[in-house]
Amino acid sequence: MLTVMKKIWRSWKALAHHLVAAQNFVLMSLVYWVALAPVALALKLIGRSVIAPPPERDAQGSFWRPRAAPGYDLQRANRMF
């Protein structure tokens, strides 16, 4: 009896896995077409970009910006980030 129940349980898990995969595809497609696509289309039509413009180059043509080294003290050493 236990082996039959295990077989039924494994079969149910396999079926559930396939059902969830199909449900995920349908829901993600719905979110894309209902929420993201209209916003992207509207932004495309008005000519606005959501990506930040590229930074300005310096005299040597590089995008690198000089940065002062942070001070090292006990308080900073206690913070991981």
Secondary structure, DSSP 8 states (H G I E B T S, - for coil): -HHHHHHHHHHHHHHHHHHHHHHHHHHHHHHIIIIIHHHHHHHHHHT--SS-------TTS------------HHHHH---
